[in-house]
Amino acid sequence: MIKITLPDGSVREFEQGVTSLQIAQSISEGLARNVLAAEVNGEIWDATRPIDNDSTIKLLTWNDQGGKSTFWHSSAHLMAEALEALYPGIKLGIGPAIETGFYYDIDFGNHQFSSDNFEQVEKKMIELAKTKEEYKRSDVSKNDATKYFTEKGDQYKLELIDGLEDGNITFYQQGNFTDLCKGPHIPNTGFIKAAKLMSVAGAYWRGDEKNKQLTRVYAVTFPKASELTEYLTLIEEAKKRDHRKLGKELELFTFSEKVGVGLPLWLPKGAALRERLIQFLSKAQVKAGYEQVITPHIAQKELYITSGHYEKYGKDSFQPIRTPNEDEEFFLKPMNCPHHCEIYKSKPRSYKDLPVRYAEFGTVYRYEQSGELHGLTRVRGFTQDDAHLFCRPDQVKEEFEKVIDLVLYVFKALGFEDYIAQVSLRDPENKDKYIGSDDNWERAEAAIVEAAAEKGLKTVVELGEAAFYGPKLDFMVKDALGRKWQLGTIQVDYNLPERFQLEYTGSDNLKHRPVMIHRAPFGSMERFVAVLIEHCAGNFPLWLTPEQYIILPISEKYADYAKKLSEDLNIYDIRGLIDNRDEKIGKKIRDAEIKKIPYMLIVGEKEQEENTVSVRRHGAGDLGSLNINQFVELIKNETAI
């Protein structure tokens, strides 16, 4: 007999070799019908895989991320089976689950494949799903695995097998389809009730431009047909909110091929919106004791060798800038932190001087592959609301908690209310990816965990997600459509101070090493604005929106009154414009609604005589007649942060 510990702490005894599905059945048949996989001692397993030792398990359903990803990975196998049936001779790459479903990289050979073929594949997937074929796991020797895919003629699988150790290779089979896979998978294909292919794209094998370009087929599946319908409705809403579409309609930003892909150009309205965000955070930073600094856009290569950025990112950066002096090489700045280390080092520091808090809205440059660029969310030049705090070890937790307060203040002001704090730690199995001593890492990780706990944050721990120089706290925010975005990050760093030999004189008159905290509530200004646009569908908070009002004269006879109103509102720092076009008032209102201008002030004979305005709110309709003071008070109340 073995002991199984359940999430509620209860312990049950079962015969050795029991499966998670059998454990679920012992609890209730209803639960068993919904179990997709199980977390066994922290690792996700097939629900049908035997358990031979005392274990702690958590049963996973569609409502658990682990259950959902298992469902989607199993669906990738089902889609590959359908594609092989419809397009004989295709070669398969990899087919992982992703946050919004799954994909499979396919070499279609001489077959033509496009969105015109989606419906045929979807029908075949559901046809195969209805057979309720089990996903069967088997251990395979390296020789047998090689033999199988050699006979099948699938060079991509053979390349993957070549990198695996004998004794650690598994196959999964459902029906007539067999794939190289470590799993886990759902019990059988019958759980899959709805399938939708979403898009196709090119993808180089193993992400290397030197390799052949495969066809990446994206898809999504659900355990209920109704959930697919809801999802497609959500997708349509997301298209309406796409920041690239709204950014163009609202005249916020643009791109130019002559300037270069991934290098956004901010238009006047977008620049004004961005500047208000900067002023908002700058004001909060001054209150919190930050000092503003400015650093150049380039620096000598040696700076990034010292920081470690060149070793980790040099190959993926823009190529060096060479000067007439052949021994000189400069890099476009990929990070602000090395520059701030040099500012700290510019004069002697005492323990009484700490903490030192440097803030900069610094533009950095990173070479992203052209296929990975996406509007403002993935660009090659972006501005970080970067700050670096240098403090004594005994100040770390207090400073970290103050930064958490600042991040939460930003979220509240901009309407982001649903978030989880992700504690991103290093991968204990792959420490070569990181710099610094084990002792430094352990202290830094402990400080983050303790600060998050004391602030009462809802947290999740992710191994392997730390920066190469230190652990971090990433804020994962859900937008209005329920999509998750990483906004705001705080990182504890014991390593860069060592690399730059930063010091302060302690109360004992000896030299000590400060601790560095990296912090960016917005992260990238570009990406933050993109997420904000999609979150609020372009209906920005009134304090932030480019134009808070538009005056709509019924005819040109009231143009002078409209101008006077605008001048009066400008006195109160209420910004807007006048629509003096020779158009009917109905069209002016419709155009203002499309531009998402919050307040429409309609003026005609009655309003001019009574010194009032007829007020309409975007999306809400008529608010009645107000005098100028009443309208000013309305705006002041709504713009209070």
N, C-alpha and C positions, 0 to 999 in steps of 0.2 A: 504494500500500500504506500501511496505518496500523499503528502499534505499540500493542498492547494489553498493559497491565501487570496481572498477576493478583495476588491477595492474598499469595502466597508470594514475590513480588518478581520472578518470571520474566516475561520479555517475549516476546510472540509477534507475528508479522506476519500481517495479514489484508488482504483487499481492502477498499477503502473501501466503506461501506454494509453491512458485516457486522452481523448482529444478535447479541445476547447468547446467544440460543438456539443459533445456529450455532456460536458459540464453545464452548458447552457440549457440543454434538455432536462437536466436534473433540477434546474431552477424553475423553468417554465417553457412549455412548447412555443408560446408566443415569442419569447425572447429568442429561442433557437431559430425560429423562422427569419429573424432579422440579423442574426450574427453573420458578419462578413469576414472577420479575422479576429485575432486576439493578440494582445500585448503580453508576452511571456517573459518575465524577468527583464522588462524594459525593451525587448525586441519584438517586432511584429512578425507573427507566424500565421501560417494557414490555420484556419479553424479546425481542419481535419488532420493536422499533424500531431502524432503521438507525443505525449509529455511523459518523460521517464523519471524525472527527479522532482523533489519538493520545489514548488514554484509559486511565484506571485503572478496572478493573471488579471487582465482587464479585458472583458469582452467588448469588441468593437462593432458598431453598427454604422449605418449611413450618417448618423448624426455626429460621429467622431471623425476627426481629420484622418486618422490612421485607417479607419474603415473606408472612408471615401477614396483615399489614394489607392488602397488595395483594389477597390471596385473599378477604378479607372485604369489601373495597370492591367487588370484582367481583361478589361474591355479592349485595351490595345492589342492583346493577343487575339481576341475575337475579331477585331478589324483586320489584323494581319491574315487570319484564316480566311476571312471573306475575300480579301484582295487576292490571295493565292488562288482561290477557287475561280475568281473572275478573270484573273490575268496570269495564266500559267507562266512559270519561268522567272517571275520577279525575284529580286534579291532583297533580303531584309537587313536593315541596320539595327537601330535600337528603338524601343517604344516605351518610354517612361510616362508615368503620371505626372501632370503638372497642376498648378493651382486651379486652372479652369478646365480640367479634363485630361487629355492625353494627346500624344502624337506618335507617329511611327515614321521613321526615315526609310524610304523605299527607293530602290533602283528599279525603275519600271522597264529598263531595256528598250525594246522597240515599241512597247505599248504607249499609247497616248492617254494621258490622264489629266482631267480638269474638273472644275466644279460641275460640269455637265454630267459627270459620272457619279456624283454624290448620292443621288437618290437610289441608284442601283445597288451601291455598296451598303447603304443603310438597310434596305430591304433584305439583303443577304445576311447582314449581321443579325437581324431580328429572327430570320428564318433559322439560323444556326443556334441562336440563344434559346429558342423554344425546345431544342432537343435536350436541354438540361444536362449537357455533357459535364462530367466532373473535371476539375483541374487537378491532374495527378502529378505529384512531385516524385522525381527519381534522381538518385545519386549516380553520376556517370564518370567513368575514368576519362582521363585526357585523351587516351588513344581512341576510345569508343566515340567520344564527342567529335574528335577530329575526323574519324572515319565517316560518321553520320553526315556532317556538313560538307565533306569532300564529295561524297556520293551525290548529295543534293546540289553541289556546285555553288555554295553560298560563301563567297570569299570574305564577306564582312564578318560573318560569324566565326570563320576560321581565324581571322585577325584578332577577334576578341578572345577566343580560346587560347591563342598563343600567349596572351598576357596573364592567364590564370594558372594557379598552382594545381597540380594533380591532387585529388582528394577534396577539392573545394568547388567542384563543378556539378551543377544540377540542371536537369531538363524539366520542363513542364509540358504536359500534353493535355489537350482537350479535343475529343473527337479524332479527326485525321490530321490535326495540326500539332507539331512539336517545336518548341523554341528553347534556346539557351537562355536560362533565367534563374536568378537566385530567389525569386518570389518576393513576398508571399502573394497568394491569390485567393479569391472567393471560392466557396465550396463548389459551385457549378454555374454554368452559363445562364441558367434559368432566372437568376436574380436580375439580369439585364432586360429591361422592358421597353426602353426607348433609346434610340441612337440618332445622332445628328453629326454629319461631317461639317466642319465650320469653315475651313480654308485650306489652301495649299501654298507652300512657299519652297524656295530653294534652300538647301542646307548642305554645306560641305561636310563630308564624312569626317567625323571626329573634330569638327570645328576648324579644320585646317584648309586654308585656301588652296594649298597645293594638291589636295585630294579631289576626287570626283564630287560633283555636286549632285546630291540626291534630292528626291521630292519628299518634303515633310508634309504629311497629312495630319491636320489637326481635327480632333473630334471630341464629342462629349456624350456621355450616356447617363441614364437615370434609372432608378428602380421603379419609377411610376411614370406613365405617359404624361400625367398632369404636371409633373415637375419639369419636364422638358418644355411644355407650353409656357410655364411661368418663366423659365430661363430665357426662352427666345423673346418674350416680352421685355425682360430685363435688358437683353442685348440691344433691342430696338431703342430703349430709353437711353442706354449708354451711347449709342450712335448720335442721338440728339445732343448729348452732353459732351461729346468728344471735344477736347480742348483745342484741337487743330481746327475743327469746324467753327467753334464759337470764337476762337481767337481771331479768325479771319473776319467773321461777321461783326464782332465788336471792335475791330481795328486795334488789336492789342499788340500783335507781333507778326513778323513775316520771316521768310527765308529766301535767300538768293543763291543760285548756283554759282554766280560769279564771286560772291563773298566766300562760299564754301558750305558744303553740307554739314549739318550739325552745329552751325554757328548762327544763333537767332539774332534777328534785328528787332529791337523794341520800338514800336511806333509810339507817337506822343501819348496816346491814352494808356497804353501798356506801361510806358516809362513812368507816367504819373502814378499809376496803381502800384508799381514796384517801389517807387520812391516813398509812397505812403507806408508800405510795409517796412521799409528800412527805417523810416522815422519812428514808427511805432515801436520797433524793437530797440532802436538806439535810445529812445527815451527810457525804456524799461532797464536797459543795460546801465545807463548813467546812474539810475537809482540804486542799482545793485552793485555799484562800485567798479564798473569796467572802465578802462581807458581805451580810446580809439587809437589805432595805429594804421599805417599804410605801408605796404611792401610792394616791390617792383614785380612786373609780370614775368621776368626772367631771372635766372640765377646761374651761377657757375655749377658745372656738373659735380664738382667736389662737394657742394652742399648736400646734394641728394645721395651721394655715396656715403657721406657721414650719417645721414638720417636713415639709410637703409632703403629708401624709396627706389633708388636706381637698381639695386639688386633685385627687388621684387617686381618693379613695374617698368624698368628701363626699356625692355624689348617691346613693350606695348605702348610706349609713349611716342610723342612726336620726335622726329629725329633731331639731334643736337644742332644748335645754331653755331656756326663757326665764324670767327672774326678774322680780320686780316692777319692777326697774330696766330700762326698755325698751331700753337700750343694751347689756345683758348677754346673752350667749348662751353656753351650756355644751353640751358634747357628752358622751354616754356614751363612756367610754374605748375606742377601737378597738385601741390599741396601748400597750404600756408604755414603749417606748423614748424618746419625747419627755420623759416624766416623769423618767426616769433621767438624761437629758441635763441637766435642770434641777438634779437632785441633785448631779451632778458639778460644776456651775457654782456651787454654793452657797458655795464657798470657793476661795482661790487654790491652785494645784497646782504642785508642782515636779517635775522629771524624776525625782527620787528617790522620789516618791510612786507612780509608775506601775510596773506596771499597777494600776489600780483595778478591782475586780470587784464589781458589784452584782447580786444575785439577788433575785427576787421571784416568788412564786406569785400572779400578778396576774390578776384576772378582767377580761375584755374583752368588748365587745359589738359585733356586726356584724349588719346587717340582711340576712339571707339570704332569698331568695324562698321562699315556703311550699312550693312544689313541689320544692325542692331539699333540704329538711330531711330527715334520715334518722337516726332514733335518736340516739345520741351522736356519730356520725361527722360530722354536719353540723348544728350548732346555732346559736343566736343569742347565747348567753352561754356563755363557756367560760374555763377557767383555764389560762394558759400557765405552764410552768416556765421563766420568762423570766430571762435574765441578760444584762448588757451589760458588756463589758470595755473599758476605755479605756487605751490603751497607746501607747508611742512607736513610730514606724515600724520601728525595729530590733528590736522585741519581737513584731511581728505573727505571724511564722511560728511562733515558739516557743509563743505563747499559743494559736494556732490548733491546733497539734499537741496541746497539753494538753487542749483541748476535745474533740478527736477521741478521746483516751484515755478521757475521761469518758463520752462517748456509747457507746463500745464496752463499757465497764464495765457500763452500764445494760443493754445488749442481752444480755450474757452472763448477768447475774443473772436475767433474765426469759425466757431460753430462745430468744432470737432469734439464730439462728446463720447464716442465709442472707441476705446483704444485698449490695447494690452501692452505692457512693457516687456520686451523680450530681452532677457539676460543672455547676452551672447558671449560664450566662453570658448576657450581654445579646444581643439580636438586632442584629447589625451593620448590617442593612438597615433597622432601624426604631428609631433612637436617640432619637426624640422621646418614646418611652414612658418614658424614664429621666431621672433628674436627675444632675447632676454632670459634671465635665470628663472628656474622653477619657483624660487622664493619670491621674486618680484611678482610673478604671475599669481601665485596663491594669495598674496596680500591684496593685489588689485582686485581679484575676483571676489574676495571676501568683503571688501569695502562696498562693491556694487550691490551684492546680495543683501547686505545689512541695510544700506540706505534705502533700497527699494522696499524692503520689509517695513522699515520704520515709517515710510510715507504711505503705507497701506496700498501700494500699487498691485493691481492684478497682473501677475507675471507668469511667463513661461520661459523655461531654460532651453537654450539651443546650443549644443556642442558643435564646435567647428565654425561658428559664425563670428568669432572675434576678429578684430583687425590684427594685422601681423605683429603689431607692437603692443597690443594690450586688449583686455576685455572691454565690453561696452554694454550700454543699456540703449536698446533701440525701441522707439515707440511705434507700434504697429497700429495704424488708425484705420477704422472702417468709415467709408464715405456713405453718402445718402443711398447708394445702390448696394451697400453691403460689401463692396470690394475692399480688400486690405492694401494699405500703402505703408511703406516705412517712412515716417516723418519724424525728424528729431532724433538726435543721437548724442550720447554722453559716453566718453571713454576715459578710463584711468590708465595712466602710462608711467611706469617706472623706468622705461627703457630709453626713450629719447633723452631725458636728462643725463643718463649715463653716457650715451653716444656723444652728446655735445659738451659733456663735462660741466654741467651747470652746478652752481654751488651757492650756498649762503652761509654766513657765519652764525653759528648757534650761540645760545646763551652761555655755553661752555667755552666760547672763543675758538672752537674748532670748526673745520669746514664740513658741511653736510650737503646731501643731495636733495633737491626739492622733488616733489611729485608733480606730474603734469596732468591736467584734466583737459581733454579736448571736448568741445561742445558746439553744437549747431542745431538750434531749435527748428529752423526752417529746413536745414540741410542744404539743398541747392535751391536758390531763389527761383530758377527756371522750373524745376520739377515741382516745387511747392505751389507756384502759381498754376501750373497745369492741373494738379490735384484739386486745388481750390476751385478752379473753373468748373471741373466735372462734378465736384461735390455739391456746389450751389447752382449748377446749370447756368452759370454766368450772372446769376442774381447775387452779386456780392453784398456783404454787409454794407449798410449805408455809409459808414465812416470811411470805407475803402473804395467804393465804386467811383469810376472816373467822373461821371456826371450824376449829380444827385437829383437834379430837376431839369425839365425842359419846359419853357413857356410857349404855349401854342395860341397865338392871336387868331381870333376868328376871321379877321380880315386885316389888311394893311393899315386900316384906320386906327388900329390899336397898337401899332408898332412902337410908338413913343412911350405908351404906358408900359408895354412889355420891357422896353429898355430901362425905364426907371425902376421897375420891379427887380430886374437883374442886378442893377447897380446897388440897390438896397440890400439884396441878399448877399452880394459879394462883401459888403461891410462885415457881415457875420461869418465870413469864411465858408459860406454855403455856395458850392460851385454848380454851374449848369450852363445852359445855352438857350437860345431863342430860335424857334423854327419860323422864319419869316417867309417861307416859300408861299407862292400863290397856289395853294392847294386847299381842298375842302378839309374841314376840321376832322372828319372821320378818317381820312387818309393819314393826316398828321398823327392822330392817336394810334392808328395801326402801326405806323412806322416807328413811333416811340416805344410801343410794346415790343416790337421785334428787336429793337436796340436795347431792351431791358432797362430803360431809364426808370428809376424808382418812382419819381413823382412827375406828373403832368399837370401843369398849371394853365388852365384854359381861361383866356381873358376876352371879354367882349364888352358891349355897351354897359350892361348891368354891373360888371365887375369894375369897370373904369369909374362909373358914377359912385359906387359904394366903397371904392378903394380896397377891393377884395380880390381873391382868386378862386376859381372853381377847381378843386383838387381831385385828381384821379391817382390811385396807387396801382403800380404795375401788378397785374395779376389779381387785383382785388376790386377794381372798379371805382365808382364815384364815392368820395368822402365828404362831399358837400362844399359849402362856401366858407372860406377862412380869410381873416385879415392877415396882413404881413406878420404881425407879432405872434399871432396864433400859429402860423406856419413855421416861423423860426423856432418857437418853443417845441413844436412837433419834431422838427429835425434834431434839435439839441437832445431831446429825450431819447431818440432812436440811435443817435451816434455816440451816446455815452458808453465807454468801455468799462 
